[in-house]
Amino acid sequence: MKLKFINADETTSRAKATVHTSGKLGFSKDAIECLNIKEGCSIQFAQNEDDEHDMNLYAIVHEDIKEGAFKILKAGEYFYVNTKNLFDTLGVDYRSKRIIYDIVKGEYEGNKIVKLLRREINKRKKGMPTQ
């Protein structure tokens, strides 16, 4: 028998993007590193046309500004995308729920893409007890 031990650091991804109440999509520090985001980048989003129940997003990050792509903006050390209109069009309820996307690298038709795995968490109302 030949064993190959798995490094915990290789299986744990903290790369996430969160939809803010304003509709902007903000990237965690780990996501910025994982996606190699820097000033002057843009991102294109896609949906799975074959599965209308797939709530995940798919994306390609470009090193420059591509036509039809969202410009990635910077504020201090923070990167974000103005995605309010996108999420409104998709019917994403980012005002009453916390929408978090876990980022997983992948490939599609020979191109490097990222899969944004959607998680929803109900927001606690102020004054409500925690469980």
N, C-alpha and C positions, 0 to 999 in steps of 0.2 A: 504494500500500500504506500502511496506517495501523497503526503499532505501538503497543501498550500495554505498557509495561514493568511487570514484577511486582516488587513490593517484597518482599524476603526476609523482613522482619519480619512481614509479613502471612501468610506461608506456614509459618512456624515456630511451632509450638505446643509449649510446655513444660508445658502443663496436664496433670497426671497424678494418679492416685490409686493408692496401693499398699496391698495387703493385708498387714498385719503378721502375724507368727507367732501373735499373740494372736487373730487373726481380725478385728481392727479395720481399717477402711478409712480411711487417712490421706490428706489432700489436700496437694499441693505448694502453695507460695506462689502460683505461677502459676494453679493450679486455683482457689484461693480468690478471686483477682482475677477470673478468667474467669467463674466461677459466681456472683460477687457474694455469697459466703458471709459471714455475720455471725452474731453470737449471736442465738438465737431462730429460726433457720431449721430446716427439715426437708427430707428427700429421700425420694422414692418411687422404687423400682426396678421395672423390668419386664423381661420376656424376650420374644423373638420367638417367638410361638406357631406361626407358619407354617414355621419352620425349626428343627428340634430340634438341628441341628448348629451353630447360631449361638451361640457361647459369649460373645458380647458382652452387656453389660447396657445398658439404656436407663433414663434417669432424668429426673425433674422436680424441680428445687429450688424449694421454697416459701419465701417470706419469713417465714412463721410456722409454727407446729406444726399439721400436718394429721392428722386421724385416719387411722390405718393407715400413716403415714409414719414414717421413722426420724428421730429427733431428732439434729441435728448438734451435737456437743459441742465445747467449747473447752478447751484446756489451754495456757496461755501464749499464744503466737502461733499455735498449732497447732490445726487443726480435724480432727475424726475422727468416725466413726460406729461404734457397736457393731454389727458385722455378722457376728459369729461364727456365730450360729444360721442366718443367711441362707446363708453360704458352706458351712456344714456340710450344710444341707438341699440345696443345689445340687451338693454333691459336689466342691467346689473344694478342691484339695490345696494349701493355703497353708502347710502345715508343711514340706513337702519341696521346694516350688517357690516362686520369687519370682513373684507375680502382680501385674502392673502393668496399669493401665487408662489408655490415652491418651484424653483427653477431646476430643470434637468436638461443636460446637454443631450443632443441627439443628431440624427442625420435624416435628410429627406431628399430623395432624388440626387444624391451625391453632394448636397449642400449641408453645411453645418447649421443646425437650427437649435432652438431651445423650446422645450415644452414647459408651459406655465401651468402647473397643476393647481387647480382652484380649490381653496378651502373657504368655507363661510362660517363665521362665528357670530351669533346674535350679540349685539351690543347690550350691555347692561344699562338700564336707565338709572340716572342719578337718584340716590336715595334708596335703591333696591338692595336688599341684603344679599351678600355673597353666599354661595353654597360650598 
